[in-house]
Amino acid sequence: MVKKVFYVEKEKFLRSMMELALRAKKAEIYTVETLCENFYLIDDLKPDLIIFDLDQNSADLLKLYEYSKQTRLVATGPAGYEDSLDSRVKGFLPKPIIAHNLAERVLSLIE
């Protein structure tokens, strides 16, 4: 089964890197720069995984949003930020994100 990933990241390079890594593993990935105007995409796509950047206001917005209970949340951000995560967030990818084995790390969070 193809995994659907929704990735929120303001840096275009990181979005592109994640797209390449996950598409190589046959995952469907949808990326946006910000979450605030893109909640409708979560409803439409019903992703298995939402990856969001703690440097943005995504964490606060996701607290307000009711998404599927099957959807996993993963945060990215500077090391040390994982202590401030909401209990619904099930994974953390510290920045800088290293491309080596990135797809495997992300997909392991869904399985």
N, C-alpha and C positions, 0 to 999 in steps of 0.2 A: 504494500500500500504506500502511496506517495504521501509524504508528510508535508503539511502546509505550514509555512513559517511567515510571520509578519514581523518585520524589522523596522524599528524607529531609530534613526540615526541622522544627526545633522551633517556629519562629515561624509561627503560623497565618496571619498576613497574607501572608507570603511564599509559603506553600503555596497559598493562594487565588489570589494573583496569577499564579503559574506555571500553575495549573490553567486559569485564564481565557485566558491567552496561548496555551497549547498547544492547548486545545480549539478556539480560533478558527482554528487551522491544521490542524484535523482529526486531531490526535494523540490517542491514548489515554493518559491520565495517571493514575497511582495515587500517592497521597501518604500518608506516614506521619510521625508525629512523631519516632519513634526507630527505629533499625534492629534493636536487640538482640532484640526479640521478633517481628520481622516477616520473617525470612529465608525462611520458608515461602512468602511471597508472591512472592519472586523466583523460586523454583522453579516455582510455579504459573503466574505471568504470563509468564515468559521475556521480560523487557523488552529492547528494543534499546539502551536507555540507562538508566543509574543515575546520578542526581545526588545527591550527599551533601554534608553540611556538615562542613568540617574542624574546626569548633569542638566537634563531638561526637566520640565514640569510633568513629564510622563507619569512618574510614580504617583503624584497627587491626582492626576486625571484618572488613572486606572483604579484608584481607590473608589472613585465615584461611579465608575462604570460597571454594570453588571454584564459579565461575559460568561460564556459556557463554562461549566464546572470541569469539563474535560480539557480546557485550554490551560497550558502550562505557561507560567510567567518566568522570564529570565531577565536579569538586569545586567547592564554593563556600566562600568565606572571605575574610578581610581580605587586601587587597593585600600581597604579600610572602610569603604562605604557599605560593605555587606552587613555591618552591624546595624545599619539604619533601615534595613529592608522590611517591608510589610510581610506578614506571615504567609501570604499567598504566593510570594515569590519563591520559587523552588530551585533557583540556580543563580550563580553570579559568575560573570566573565570579567576578570580584571583588565583594565586598560593599562598599557597599550595591549591591544589584541594581537597575538602572534598568529600568523596565518597557518603555520605548521599544525596539521591535524585539527584545524578549526571545525570543519564539517563534522568530524567524528564526535568532537566534544559537544557540539550543539545538538546533534541528532541523538546522542546518548541521553540527553536531558528529556527527550520525549518518550523514549522507549521504556 
